[in-house]
C-alpha cells in the first residue's frame, strides 16, 4: 500500500469515526449521518483500492481517472446543498405556520380578555 492510499484510508476511517462520535453525542441526526457514513466509507475504500476508480473511469470513457473522483465529489456537494435547501424551506414553512397560529391564539386571548367583566 502506497502512502497516498494509506493517508486516504486513514482520513476515511477518521471521518467515519467522527460521524459515529457526532451521532452518539446527538450533534448529528441519523438521517443526515447516513450520507456522511457513506462518504466516509467511500473515502476509505477508494483509498485502499484506488485502482477501482481507475478501472471504472476508463470503462465509462474518462481519459484521466482522477477527474472521476472530482466529478463525484462535486455531485455529492450539490446533492447535499439541495437537501439542505429543501430542509430549510420546510423549516421556513413550519415557522410561518407556527407564527400564524400564535397570532391567532393571541388574538383570541385578547378578545376573551375584552369580553370578560372586571
Phi and psi restraints in degrees (range 20) as a CNS / XPLOR table:
assign (resid 1 and name C) (resid 2 and name N)
       (resid 2 and name CA) (resid 2 and name C) 1.0 -82.5 20.0 2
assign (resid 2 and name N) (resid 2 and name CA)
       (resid 2 and name C) (resid 3 and name N) 1.0 167.9 20.0 2
assign (resid 2 and name C) (resid 3 and name N)
       (resid 3 and name CA) (resid 3 and name C) 1.0 -61.0 20.0 2
assign (resid 3 and name N) (resid 3 and name CA)
       (resid 3 and name C) (resid 4 and name N) 1.0 -42.5 20.0 2
assign (resid 3 and name C) (resid 4 and name N)
       (resid 4 and name CA) (resid 4 and name C) 1.0 -66.8 20.0 2
assign (resid 4 and name N) (resid 4 and name CA)
       (resid 4 and name C) (resid 5 and name N) 1.0 -33.7 20.0 2
assign (resid 4 and name C) (resid 5 and name N)
       (resid 5 and name CA) (resid 5 and name C) 1.0 -66.0 20.0 2
assign (resid 5 and name N) (resid 5 and name CA)
       (resid 5 and name C) (resid 6 and name N) 1.0 -45.0 20.0 2
assign (resid 5 and name C) (resid 6 and name N)
       (resid 6 and name CA) (resid 6 and name C) 1.0 -63.3 20.0 2
assign (resid 6 and name N) (resid 6 and name CA)
       (resid 6 and name C) (resid 7 and name N) 1.0 -44.7 20.0 2
assign (resid 6 and name C) (resid 7 and name N)
       (resid 7 and name CA) (resid 7 and name C) 1.0 -62.4 20.0 2
assign (resid 7 and name N) (resid 7 and name CA)
       (resid 7 and name C) (resid 8 and name N) 1.0 -43.6 20.0 2
assign (resid 7 and name C) (resid 8 and name N)
       (resid 8 and name CA) (resid 8 and name C) 1.0 -65.3 20.0 2
assign (resid 8 and name N) (resid 8 and name CA)
       (resid 8 and name C) (resid 9 and name N) 1.0 -41.0 20.0 2
assign (resid 8 and name C) (resid 9 and name N)
       (resid 9 and name CA) (resid 9 and name C) 1.0 -65.0 20.0 2
assign (resid 9 and name N) (resid 9 and name CA)
       (resid 9 and name C) (resid 10 and name N) 1.0 -41.6 20.0 2
assign (resid 9 and name C) (resid 10 and name N)
       (resid 10 and name CA) (resid 10 and name C) 1.0 -65.6 20.0 2
assign (resid 10 and name N) (resid 10 and name CA)
       (resid 10 and name C) (resid 11 and name N) 1.0 -42.1 20.0 2
assign (resid 10 and name C) (resid 11 and name N)
       (resid 11 and name CA) (resid 11 and name C) 1.0 -61.4 20.0 2
assign (resid 11 and name N) (resid 11 and name CA)
       (resid 11 and name C) (resid 12 and name N) 1.0 -43.8 20.0 2
assign (resid 11 and name C) (resid 12 and name N)
       (resid 12 and name CA) (resid 12 and name C) 1.0 -62.2 20.0 2
assign (resid 12 and name N) (resid 12 and name CA)
       (resid 12 and name C) (resid 13 and name N) 1.0 -42.7 20.0 2
assign (resid 12 and name C) (resid 13 and name N)
       (resid 13 and name CA) (resid 13 and name C) 1.0 -68.2 20.0 2
assign (resid 13 and name N) (resid 13 and name CA)
       (resid 13 and name C) (resid 14 and name N) 1.0 -37.8 20.0 2
assign (resid 13 and name C) (resid 14 and name N)
       (resid 14 and name CA) (resid 14 and name C) 1.0 -65.0 20.0 2
assign (resid 14 and name N) (resid 14 and name CA)
       (resid 14 and name C) (resid 15 and name N) 1.0 -40.5 20.0 2
assign (resid 14 and name C) (resid 15 and name N)
       (resid 15 and name CA) (resid 15 and name C) 1.0 -61.8 20.0 2
assign (resid 15 and name N) (resid 15 and name CA)
       (resid 15 and name C) (resid 16 and name N) 1.0 -43.6 20.0 2
assign (resid 15 and name C) (resid 16 and name N)
       (resid 16 and name CA) (resid 16 and name C) 1.0 -60.4 20.0 2
assign (resid 16 and name N) (resid 16 and name CA)
       (resid 16 and name C) (resid 17 and name N) 1.0 -46.0 20.0 2
assign (resid 16 and name C) (resid 17 and name N)
       (resid 17 and name CA) (resid 17 and name C) 1.0 -63.9 20.0 2
assign (resid 17 and name N) (resid 17 and name CA)
       (resid 17 and name C) (resid 18 and name N) 1.0 -40.4 20.0 2
assign (resid 17 and name C) (resid 18 and name N)
       (resid 18 and name CA) (resid 18 and name C) 1.0 -64.8 20.0 2
assign (resid 18 and name N) (resid 18 and name CA)
       (resid 18 and name C) (resid 19 and name N) 1.0 -37.2 20.0 2
assign (resid 18 and name C) (resid 19 and name N)
       (resid 19 and name CA) (resid 19 and name C) 1.0 -65.5 20.0 2
assign (resid 19 and name N) (resid 19 and name CA)
       (resid 19 and name C) (resid 20 and name N) 1.0 -44.0 20.0 2
assign (resid 19 and name C) (resid 20 and name N)
       (resid 20 and name CA) (resid 20 and name C) 1.0 -60.0 20.0 2
assign (resid 20 and name N) (resid 20 and name CA)
       (resid 20 and name C) (resid 21 and name N) 1.0 -43.7 20.0 2
assign (resid 20 and name C) (resid 21 and name N)
       (resid 21 and name CA) (resid 21 and name C) 1.0 -62.2 20.0 2
assign (resid 21 and name N) (resid 21 and name CA)
       (resid 21 and name C) (resid 22 and name N) 1.0 -45.0 20.0 2
assign (resid 21 and name C) (resid 22 and name N)
       (resid 22 and name CA) (resid 22 and name C) 1.0 -63.2 20.0 2
assign (resid 22 and name N) (resid 22 and name CA)
       (resid 22 and name C) (resid 23 and name N) 1.0 -38.3 20.0 2
assign (resid 22 and name C) (resid 23 and name N)
       (resid 23 and name CA) (resid 23 and name C) 1.0 -68.4 20.0 2
assign (resid 23 and name N) (resid 23 and name CA)
       (resid 23 and name C) (resid 24 and name N) 1.0 -42.9 20.0 2
assign (resid 23 and name C) (resid 24 and name N)
       (resid 24 and name CA) (resid 24 and name C) 1.0 -64.0 20.0 2
assign (resid 24 and name N) (resid 24 and name CA)
       (resid 24 and name C) (resid 25 and name N) 1.0 -34.7 20.0 2
assign (resid 24 and name C) (resid 25 and name N)
       (resid 25 and name CA) (resid 25 and name C) 1.0 -83.1 20.0 2
assign (resid 25 and name N) (resid 25 and name CA)
       (resid 25 and name C) (resid 26 and name N) 1.0 1.4 20.0 2
assign (resid 25 and name C) (resid 26 and name N)
       (resid 26 and name CA) (resid 26 and name C) 1.0 61.4 20.0 2
assign (resid 26 and name N) (resid 26 and name CA)
       (resid 26 and name C) (resid 27 and name N) 1.0 33.9 20.0 2
assign (resid 26 and name C) (resid 27 and name N)
       (resid 27 and name CA) (resid 27 and name C) 1.0 -96.9 20.0 2
assign (resid 27 and name N) (resid 27 and name CA)
       (resid 27 and name C) (resid 28 and name N) 1.0 -16.5 20.0 2
assign (resid 27 and name C) (resid 28 and name N)
       (resid 28 and name CA) (resid 28 and name C) 1.0 -133.6 20.0 2
assign (resid 28 and name N) (resid 28 and name CA)
       (resid 28 and name C) (resid 29 and name N) 1.0 122.2 20.0 2
assign (resid 28 and name C) (resid 29 and name N)
       (resid 29 and name CA) (resid 29 and name C) 1.0 -76.5 20.0 2
assign (resid 29 and name N) (resid 29 and name CA)
       (resid 29 and name C) (resid 30 and name N) 1.0 154.9 20.0 2
assign (resid 29 and name C) (resid 30 and name N)
       (resid 30 and name CA) (resid 30 and name C) 1.0 -55.5 20.0 2
assign (resid 30 and name N) (resid 30 and name CA)
       (resid 30 and name C) (resid 31 and name N) 1.0 -42.2 20.0 2
assign (resid 30 and name C) (resid 31 and name N)
       (resid 31 and name CA) (resid 31 and name C) 1.0 -68.2 20.0 2
assign (resid 31 and name N) (resid 31 and name CA)
       (resid 31 and name C) (resid 32 and name N) 1.0 -28.4 20.0 2
assign (resid 31 and name C) (resid 32 and name N)
       (resid 32 and name CA) (resid 32 and name C) 1.0 -81.6 20.0 2
assign (resid 32 and name N) (resid 32 and name CA)
       (resid 32 and name C) (resid 33 and name N) 1.0 -29.8 20.0 2
assign (resid 32 and name C) (resid 33 and name N)
       (resid 33 and name CA) (resid 33 and name C) 1.0 -67.0 20.0 2
assign (resid 33 and name N) (resid 33 and name CA)
       (resid 33 and name C) (resid 34 and name N) 1.0 -29.6 20.0 2
assign (resid 33 and name C) (resid 34 and name N)
       (resid 34 and name CA) (resid 34 and name C) 1.0 -59.0 20.0 2
assign (resid 34 and name N) (resid 34 and name CA)
       (resid 34 and name C) (resid 35 and name N) 1.0 -45.7 20.0 2
assign (resid 34 and name C) (resid 35 and name N)
       (resid 35 and name CA) (resid 35 and name C) 1.0 -64.3 20.0 2
assign (resid 35 and name N) (resid 35 and name CA)
       (resid 35 and name C) (resid 36 and name N) 1.0 -41.7 20.0 2
assign (resid 35 and name C) (resid 36 and name N)
       (resid 36 and name CA) (resid 36 and name C) 1.0 -70.0 20.0 2
assign (resid 36 and name N) (resid 36 and name CA)
       (resid 36 and name C) (resid 37 and name N) 1.0 -33.4 20.0 2
assign (resid 36 and name C) (resid 37 and name N)
       (resid 37 and name CA) (resid 37 and name C) 1.0 -60.3 20.0 2
assign (resid 37 and name N) (resid 37 and name CA)
       (resid 37 and name C) (resid 38 and name N) 1.0 -44.9 20.0 2
assign (resid 37 and name C) (resid 38 and name N)
       (resid 38 and name CA) (resid 38 and name C) 1.0 -61.4 20.0 2
assign (resid 38 and name N) (resid 38 and name CA)
       (resid 38 and name C) (resid 39 and name N) 1.0 -43.2 20.0 2
assign (resid 38 and name C) (resid 39 and name N)
       (resid 39 and name CA) (resid 39 and name C) 1.0 -65.0 20.0 2
assign (resid 39 and name N) (resid 39 and name CA)
       (resid 39 and name C) (resid 40 and name N) 1.0 -44.1 20.0 2
assign (resid 39 and name C) (resid 40 and name N)
       (resid 40 and name CA) (resid 40 and name C) 1.0 -62.1 20.0 2
assign (resid 40 and name N) (resid 40 and name CA)
       (resid 40 and name C) (resid 41 and name N) 1.0 -42.2 20.0 2
assign (resid 40 and name C) (resid 41 and name N)
       (resid 41 and name CA) (resid 41 and name C) 1.0 -64.6 20.0 2
assign (resid 41 and name N) (resid 41 and name CA)
       (resid 41 and name C) (resid 42 and name N) 1.0 -42.1 20.0 2
assign (resid 41 and name C) (resid 42 and name N)
       (resid 42 and name CA) (resid 42 and name C) 1.0 -62.4 20.0 2
assign (resid 42 and name N) (resid 42 and name CA)
       (resid 42 and name C) (resid 43 and name N) 1.0 -43.1 20.0 2
assign (resid 42 and name C) (resid 43 and name N)
       (resid 43 and name CA) (resid 43 and name C) 1.0 -60.4 20.0 2
assign (resid 43 and name N) (resid 43 and name CA)
       (resid 43 and name C) (resid 44 and name N) 1.0 -44.0 20.0 2
assign (resid 43 and name C) (resid 44 and name N)
       (resid 44 and name CA) (resid 44 and name C) 1.0 -65.3 20.0 2
assign (resid 44 and name N) (resid 44 and name CA)
       (resid 44 and name C) (resid 45 and name N) 1.0 -46.5 20.0 2
assign (resid 44 and name C) (resid 45 and name N)
       (resid 45 and name CA) (resid 45 and name C) 1.0 -66.2 20.0 2
assign (resid 45 and name N) (resid 45 and name CA)
       (resid 45 and name C) (resid 46 and name N) 1.0 -42.1 20.0 2
assign (resid 45 and name C) (resid 46 and name N)
       (resid 46 and name CA) (resid 46 and name C) 1.0 -70.4 20.0 2
assign (resid 46 and name N) (resid 46 and name CA)
       (resid 46 and name C) (resid 47 and name N) 1.0 -26.3 20.0 2
assign (resid 46 and name C) (resid 47 and name N)
       (resid 47 and name CA) (resid 47 and name C) 1.0 -70.4 20.0 2
assign (resid 47 and name N) (resid 47 and name CA)
       (resid 47 and name C) (resid 48 and name N) 1.0 -37.7 20.0 2
assign (resid 47 and name C) (resid 48 and name N)
       (resid 48 and name CA) (resid 48 and name C) 1.0 -77.6 20.0 2
assign (resid 48 and name N) (resid 48 and name CA)
       (resid 48 and name C) (resid 49 and name N) 1.0 -38.7 20.0 2
assign (resid 48 and name C) (resid 49 and name N)
       (resid 49 and name CA) (resid 49 and name C) 1.0 -122.1 20.0 2
assign (resid 49 and name N) (resid 49 and name CA)
       (resid 49 and name C) (resid 50 and name N) 1.0 69.7 20.0 2
assign (resid 49 and name C) (resid 50 and name N)
       (resid 50 and name CA) (resid 50 and name C) 1.0 -67.5 20.0 2
assign (resid 50 and name N) (resid 50 and name CA)
       (resid 50 and name C) (resid 51 and name N) 1.0 -21.5 20.0 2
assign (resid 50 and name C) (resid 51 and name N)
       (resid 51 and name CA) (resid 51 and name C) 1.0 -67.3 20.0 2
assign (resid 51 and name N) (resid 51 and name CA)
       (resid 51 and name C) (resid 52 and name N) 1.0 -21.0 20.0 2
assign (resid 51 and name C) (resid 52 and name N)
       (resid 52 and name CA) (resid 52 and name C) 1.0 -64.5 20.0 2
assign (resid 52 and name N) (resid 52 and name CA)
       (resid 52 and name C) (resid 53 and name N) 1.0 -41.2 20.0 2
assign (resid 52 and name C) (resid 53 and name N)
       (resid 53 and name CA) (resid 53 and name C) 1.0 -64.3 20.0 2
assign (resid 53 and name N) (resid 53 and name CA)
       (resid 53 and name C) (resid 54 and name N) 1.0 -44.2 20.0 2
assign (resid 53 and name C) (resid 54 and name N)
       (resid 54 and name CA) (resid 54 and name C) 1.0 -61.3 20.0 2
assign (resid 54 and name N) (resid 54 and name CA)
       (resid 54 and name C) (resid 55 and name N) 1.0 -44.8 20.0 2
assign (resid 54 and name C) (resid 55 and name N)
       (resid 55 and name CA) (resid 55 and name C) 1.0 -63.0 20.0 2
assign (resid 55 and name N) (resid 55 and name CA)
       (resid 55 and name C) (resid 56 and name N) 1.0 -47.9 20.0 2
assign (resid 55 and name C) (resid 56 and name N)
       (resid 56 and name CA) (resid 56 and name C) 1.0 -65.7 20.0 2
assign (resid 56 and name N) (resid 56 and name CA)
       (resid 56 and name C) (resid 57 and name N) 1.0 -40.7 20.0 2
assign (resid 56 and name C) (resid 57 and name N)
       (resid 57 and name CA) (resid 57 and name C) 1.0 -62.7 20.0 2
assign (resid 57 and name N) (resid 57 and name CA)
       (resid 57 and name C) (resid 58 and name N) 1.0 -42.4 20.0 2
assign (resid 57 and name C) (resid 58 and name N)
       (resid 58 and name CA) (resid 58 and name C) 1.0 -67.9 20.0 2
assign (resid 58 and name N) (resid 58 and name CA)
       (resid 58 and name C) (resid 59 and name N) 1.0 -33.8 20.0 2
assign (resid 58 and name C) (resid 59 and name N)
       (resid 59 and name CA) (resid 59 and name C) 1.0 -66.5 20.0 2
assign (resid 59 and name N) (resid 59 and name CA)
       (resid 59 and name C) (resid 60 and name N) 1.0 -34.2 20.0 2
assign (resid 59 and name C) (resid 60 and name N)
       (resid 60 and name CA) (resid 60 and name C) 1.0 -94.3 20.0 2
assign (resid 60 and name N) (resid 60 and name CA)
       (resid 60 and name C) (resid 61 and name N) 1.0 4.8 20.0 2
assign (resid 60 and name C) (resid 61 and name N)
       (resid 61 and name CA) (resid 61 and name C) 1.0 94.6 20.0 2
assign (resid 61 and name N) (resid 61 and name CA)
       (resid 61 and name C) (resid 62 and name N) 1.0 17.2 20.0 2
assign (resid 61 and name C) (resid 62 and name N)
       (resid 62 and name CA) (resid 62 and name C) 1.0 -89.4 20.0 2
assign (resid 62 and name N) (resid 62 and name CA)
       (resid 62 and name C) (resid 63 and name N) 1.0 122.4 20.0 2
assign (resid 62 and name C) (resid 63 and name N)
       (resid 63 and name CA) (resid 63 and name C) 1.0 -73.9 20.0 2
assign (resid 63 and name N) (resid 63 and name CA)
       (resid 63 and name C) (resid 64 and name N) 1.0 -31.7 20.0 2
assign (resid 63 and name C) (resid 64 and name N)
       (resid 64 and name CA) (resid 64 and name C) 1.0 -117.2 20.0 2
assign (resid 64 and name N) (resid 64 and name CA)
       (resid 64 and name C) (resid 65 and name N) 1.0 97.1 20.0 2
assign (resid 64 and name C) (resid 65 and name N)
       (resid 65 and name CA) (resid 65 and name C) 1.0 -53.2 20.0 2
assign (resid 65 and name N) (resid 65 and name CA)
       (resid 65 and name C) (resid 66 and name N) 1.0 -35.2 20.0 2
assign (resid 65 and name C) (resid 66 and name N)
       (resid 66 and name CA) (resid 66 and name C) 1.0 -60.8 20.0 2
assign (resid 66 and name N) (resid 66 and name CA)
       (resid 66 and name C) (resid 67 and name N) 1.0 -20.5 20.0 2
assign (resid 66 and name C) (resid 67 and name N)
       (resid 67 and name CA) (resid 67 and name C) 1.0 -64.1 20.0 2
assign (resid 67 and name N) (resid 67 and name CA)
       (resid 67 and name C) (resid 68 and name N) 1.0 -31.7 20.0 2
assign (resid 67 and name C) (resid 68 and name N)
       (resid 68 and name CA) (resid 68 and name C) 1.0 -59.8 20.0 2
assign (resid 68 and name N) (resid 68 and name CA)
       (resid 68 and name C) (resid 69 and name N) 1.0 -44.0 20.0 2
assign (resid 68 and name C) (resid 69 and name N)
       (resid 69 and name CA) (resid 69 and name C) 1.0 -63.3 20.0 2
assign (resid 69 and name N) (resid 69 and name CA)
       (resid 69 and name C) (resid 70 and name N) 1.0 -39.2 20.0 2
assign (resid 69 and name C) (resid 70 and name N)
       (resid 70 and name CA) (resid 70 and name C) 1.0 -66.4 20.0 2
assign (resid 70 and name N) (resid 70 and name CA)
       (resid 70 and name C) (resid 71 and name N) 1.0 -44.1 20.0 2
assign (resid 70 and name C) (resid 71 and name N)
       (resid 71 and name CA) (resid 71 and name C) 1.0 -63.1 20.0 2
assign (resid 71 and name N) (resid 71 and name CA)
       (resid 71 and name C) (resid 72 and name N) 1.0 -45.1 20.0 2
assign (resid 71 and name C) (resid 72 and name N)
       (resid 72 and name CA) (resid 72 and name C) 1.0 -64.0 20.0 2
assign (resid 72 and name N) (resid 72 and name CA)
       (resid 72 and name C) (resid 73 and name N) 1.0 -41.1 20.0 2
assign (resid 72 and name C) (resid 73 and name N)
       (resid 73 and name CA) (resid 73 and name C) 1.0 -61.2 20.0 2
assign (resid 73 and name N) (resid 73 and name CA)
       (resid 73 and name C) (resid 74 and name N) 1.0 -44.4 20.0 2
assign (resid 73 and name C) (resid 74 and name N)
       (resid 74 and name CA) (resid 74 and name C) 1.0 -65.5 20.0 2
assign (resid 74 and name N) (resid 74 and name CA)
       (resid 74 and name C) (resid 75 and name N) 1.0 -37.8 20.0 2
assign (resid 74 and name C) (resid 75 and name N)
       (resid 75 and name CA) (resid 75 and name C) 1.0 -62.4 20.0 2
assign (resid 75 and name N) (resid 75 and name CA)
       (resid 75 and name C) (resid 76 and name N) 1.0 -43.2 20.0 2
assign (resid 75 and name C) (resid 76 and name N)
       (resid 76 and name CA) (resid 76 and name C) 1.0 -64.8 20.0 2
assign (resid 76 and name N) (resid 76 and name CA)
       (resid 76 and name C) (resid 77 and name N) 1.0 -38.2 20.0 2
assign (resid 76 and name C) (resid 77 and name N)
       (resid 77 and name CA) (resid 77 and name C) 1.0 -64.2 20.0 2
assign (resid 77 and name N) (resid 77 and name CA)
       (resid 77 and name C) (resid 78 and name N) 1.0 -43.3 20.0 2
assign (resid 77 and name C) (resid 78 and name N)
       (resid 78 and name CA) (resid 78 and name C) 1.0 -63.3 20.0 2
assign (resid 78 and name N) (resid 78 and name CA)
       (resid 78 and name C) (resid 79 and name N) 1.0 -42.3 20.0 2
assign (resid 78 and name C) (resid 79 and name N)
       (resid 79 and name CA) (resid 79 and name C) 1.0 -61.3 20.0 2
assign (resid 79 and name N) (resid 79 and name CA)
       (resid 79 and name C) (resid 80 and name N) 1.0 -43.0 20.0 2
assign (resid 79 and name C) (resid 80 and name N)
       (resid 80 and name CA) (resid 80 and name C) 1.0 -63.4 20.0 2
assign (resid 80 and name N) (resid 80 and name CA)
       (resid 80 and name C) (resid 81 and name N) 1.0 -41.8 20.0 2
assign (resid 80 and name C) (resid 81 and name N)
       (resid 81 and name CA) (resid 81 and name C) 1.0 -64.3 20.0 2
assign (resid 81 and name N) (resid 81 and name CA)
       (resid 81 and name C) (resid 82 and name N) 1.0 -41.1 20.0 2
assign (resid 81 and name C) (resid 82 and name N)
       (resid 82 and name CA) (resid 82 and name C) 1.0 -63.2 20.0 2
assign (resid 82 and name N) (resid 82 and name CA)
       (resid 82 and name C) (resid 83 and name N) 1.0 -43.9 20.0 2
assign (resid 82 and name C) (resid 83 and name N)
       (resid 83 and name CA) (resid 83 and name C) 1.0 -62.1 20.0 2
assign (resid 83 and name N) (resid 83 and name CA)
       (resid 83 and name C) (resid 84 and name N) 1.0 -40.9 20.0 2
assign (resid 83 and name C) (resid 84 and name N)
       (resid 84 and name CA) (resid 84 and name C) 1.0 -63.9 20.0 2
assign (resid 84 and name N) (resid 84 and name CA)
       (resid 84 and name C) (resid 85 and name N) 1.0 -40.5 20.0 2
assign (resid 84 and name C) (resid 85 and name N)
       (resid 85 and name CA) (resid 85 and name C) 1.0 -66.6 20.0 2
assign (resid 85 and name N) (resid 85 and name CA)
       (resid 85 and name C) (resid 86 and name N) 1.0 -38.7 20.0 2
assign (resid 85 and name C) (resid 86 and name N)
       (resid 86 and name CA) (resid 86 and name C) 1.0 -62.8 20.0 2
assign (resid 86 and name N) (resid 86 and name CA)
       (resid 86 and name C) (resid 87 and name N) 1.0 -45.2 20.0 2
assign (resid 86 and name C) (resid 87 and name N)
       (resid 87 and name CA) (resid 87 and name C) 1.0 -63.8 20.0 2
assign (resid 87 and name N) (resid 87 and name CA)
       (resid 87 and name C) (resid 88 and name N) 1.0 -42.6 20.0 2
assign (resid 87 and name C) (resid 88 and name N)
       (resid 88 and name CA) (resid 88 and name C) 1.0 -63.6 20.0 2
assign (resid 88 and name N) (resid 88 and name CA)
       (resid 88 and name C) (resid 89 and name N) 1.0 -40.1 20.0 2
assign (resid 88 and name C) (resid 89 and name N)
       (resid 89 and name CA) (resid 89 and name C) 1.0 -63.0 20.0 2
assign (resid 89 and name N) (resid 89 and name CA)
       (resid 89 and name C) (resid 90 and name N) 1.0 -42.7 20.0 2
assign (resid 89 and name C) (resid 90 and name N)
       (resid 90 and name CA) (resid 90 and name C) 1.0 -60.9 20.0 2
assign (resid 90 and name N) (resid 90 and name CA)
       (resid 90 and name C) (resid 91 and name N) 1.0 -43.5 20.0 2
assign (resid 90 and name C) (resid 91 and name N)
       (resid 91 and name CA) (resid 91 and name C) 1.0 -65.0 20.0 2
assign (resid 91 and name N) (resid 91 and name CA)
       (resid 91 and name C) (resid 92 and name N) 1.0 -37.2 20.0 2
assign (resid 91 and name C) (resid 92 and name N)
       (resid 92 and name CA) (resid 92 and name C) 1.0 -65.7 20.0 2
assign (resid 92 and name N) (resid 92 and name CA)
       (resid 92 and name C) (resid 93 and name N) 1.0 -39.6 20.0 2
assign (resid 92 and name C) (resid 93 and name N)
       (resid 93 and name CA) (resid 93 and name C) 1.0 -65.6 20.0 2
assign (resid 93 and name N) (resid 93 and name CA)
       (resid 93 and name C) (resid 94 and name N) 1.0 -44.1 20.0 2
assign (resid 93 and name C) (resid 94 and name N)
       (resid 94 and name CA) (resid 94 and name C) 1.0 -61.4 20.0 2
assign (resid 94 and name N) (resid 94 and name CA)
       (resid 94 and name C) (resid 95 and name N) 1.0 -41.9 20.0 2
assign (resid 94 and name C) (resid 95 and name N)
       (resid 95 and name CA) (resid 95 and name C) 1.0 -64.8 20.0 2
assign (resid 95 and name N) (resid 95 and name CA)
       (resid 95 and name C) (resid 96 and name N) 1.0 -41.4 20.0 2
assign (resid 95 and name C) (resid 96 and name N)
       (resid 96 and name CA) (resid 96 and name C) 1.0 -63.6 20.0 2
assign (resid 96 and name N) (resid 96 and name CA)
       (resid 96 and name C) (resid 97 and name N) 1.0 -43.5 20.0 2
assign (resid 96 and name C) (resid 97 and name N)
       (resid 97 and name CA) (resid 97 and name C) 1.0 -65.4 20.0 2
assign (resid 97 and name N) (resid 97 and name CA)
       (resid 97 and name C) (resid 98 and name N) 1.0 -40.1 20.0 2
assign (resid 97 and name C) (resid 98 and name N)
       (resid 98 and name CA) (resid 98 and name C) 1.0 -64.3 20.0 2
assign (resid 98 and name N) (resid 98 and name CA)
       (resid 98 and name C) (resid 99 and name N) 1.0 -40.9 20.0 2
assign (resid 98 and name C) (resid 99 and name N)
       (resid 99 and name CA) (resid 99 and name C) 1.0 -63.1 20.0 2
assign (resid 99 and name N) (resid 99 and name CA)
       (resid 99 and name C) (resid 100 and name N) 1.0 -41.4 20.0 2
assign (resid 99 and name C) (resid 100 and name N)
       (resid 100 and name CA) (resid 100 and name C) 1.0 -64.3 20.0 2
assign (resid 100 and name N) (resid 100 and name CA)
       (resid 100 and name C) (resid 101 and name N) 1.0 -43.3 20.0 2
assign (resid 100 and name C) (resid 101 and name N)
       (resid 101 and name CA) (resid 101 and name C) 1.0 -62.3 20.0 2
assign (resid 101 and name N) (resid 101 and name CA)
       (resid 101 and name C) (resid 102 and name N) 1.0 -41.8 20.0 2
assign (resid 101 and name C) (resid 102 and name N)
       (resid 102 and name CA) (resid 102 and name C) 1.0 -63.1 20.0 2
assign (resid 102 and name N) (resid 102 and name CA)
       (resid 102 and name C) (resid 103 and name N) 1.0 -41.4 20.0 2
assign (resid 102 and name C) (resid 103 and name N)
       (resid 103 and name CA) (resid 103 and name C) 1.0 -63.4 20.0 2
assign (resid 103 and name N) (resid 103 and name CA)
       (resid 103 and name C) (resid 104 and name N) 1.0 -40.3 20.0 2
assign (resid 103 and name C) (resid 104 and name N)
       (resid 104 and name CA) (resid 104 and name C) 1.0 -64.1 20.0 2
assign (resid 104 and name N) (resid 104 and name CA)
       (resid 104 and name C) (resid 105 and name N) 1.0 -45.2 20.0 2
assign (resid 104 and name C) (resid 105 and name N)
       (resid 105 and name CA) (resid 105 and name C) 1.0 -63.8 20.0 2
assign (resid 105 and name N) (resid 105 and name CA)
       (resid 105 and name C) (resid 106 and name N) 1.0 -40.7 20.0 2
assign (resid 105 and name C) (resid 106 and name N)
       (resid 106 and name CA) (resid 106 and name C) 1.0 -63.9 20.0 2
assign (resid 106 and name N) (resid 106 and name CA)
       (resid 106 and name C) (resid 107 and name N) 1.0 -40.5 20.0 2
assign (resid 106 and name C) (resid 107 and name N)
       (resid 107 and name CA) (resid 107 and name C) 1.0 -63.5 20.0 2
assign (resid 107 and name N) (resid 107 and name CA)
       (resid 107 and name C) (resid 108 and name N) 1.0 -44.4 20.0 2
assign (resid 107 and name C) (resid 108 and name N)
       (resid 108 and name CA) (resid 108 and name C) 1.0 -63.4 20.0 2
assign (resid 108 and name N) (resid 108 and name CA)
       (resid 108 and name C) (resid 109 and name N) 1.0 -39.6 20.0 2
assign (resid 108 and name C) (resid 109 and name N)
       (resid 109 and name CA) (resid 109 and name C) 1.0 -65.5 20.0 2
assign (resid 109 and name N) (resid 109 and name CA)
       (resid 109 and name C) (resid 110 and name N) 1.0 -41.6 20.0 2
assign (resid 109 and name C) (resid 110 and name N)
       (resid 110 and name CA) (resid 110 and name C) 1.0 -65.9 20.0 2
assign (resid 110 and name N) (resid 110 and name CA)
       (resid 110 and name C) (resid 111 and name N) 1.0 -36.9 20.0 2
assign (resid 110 and name C) (resid 111 and name N)
       (resid 111 and name CA) (resid 111 and name C) 1.0 -65.0 20.0 2
assign (resid 111 and name N) (resid 111 and name CA)
       (resid 111 and name C) (resid 112 and name N) 1.0 -40.3 20.0 2
assign (resid 111 and name C) (resid 112 and name N)
       (resid 112 and name CA) (resid 112 and name C) 1.0 -66.7 20.0 2
assign (resid 112 and name N) (resid 112 and name CA)
       (resid 112 and name C) (resid 113 and name N) 1.0 -38.5 20.0 2
assign (resid 112 and name C) (resid 113 and name N)
       (resid 113 and name CA) (resid 113 and name C) 1.0 -64.1 20.0 2
assign (resid 113 and name N) (resid 113 and name CA)
       (resid 113 and name C) (resid 114 and name N) 1.0 -35.6 20.0 2
assign (resid 113 and name C) (resid 114 and name N)
       (resid 114 and name CA) (resid 114 and name C) 1.0 -72.1 20.0 2
assign (resid 114 and name N) (resid 114 and name CA)
       (resid 114 and name C) (resid 115 and name N) 1.0 -32.4 20.0 2
assign (resid 114 and name C) (resid 115 and name N)
       (resid 115 and name CA) (resid 115 and name C) 1.0 -83.9 20.0 2
assign (resid 115 and name N) (resid 115 and name CA)
       (resid 115 and name C) (resid 116 and name N) 1.0 -16.6 20.0 2
assign (resid 115 and name C) (resid 116 and name N)
       (resid 116 and name CA) (resid 116 and name C) 1.0 -74.6 20.0 2
assign (resid 116 and name N) (resid 116 and name CA)
       (resid 116 and name C) (resid 117 and name N) 1.0 135.7 20.0 2
assign (resid 116 and name C) (resid 117 and name N)
       (resid 117 and name CA) (resid 117 and name C) 1.0 -75.3 20.0 2
assign (resid 117 and name N) (resid 117 and name CA)
       (resid 117 and name C) (resid 118 and name N) 1.0 149.9 20.0 2
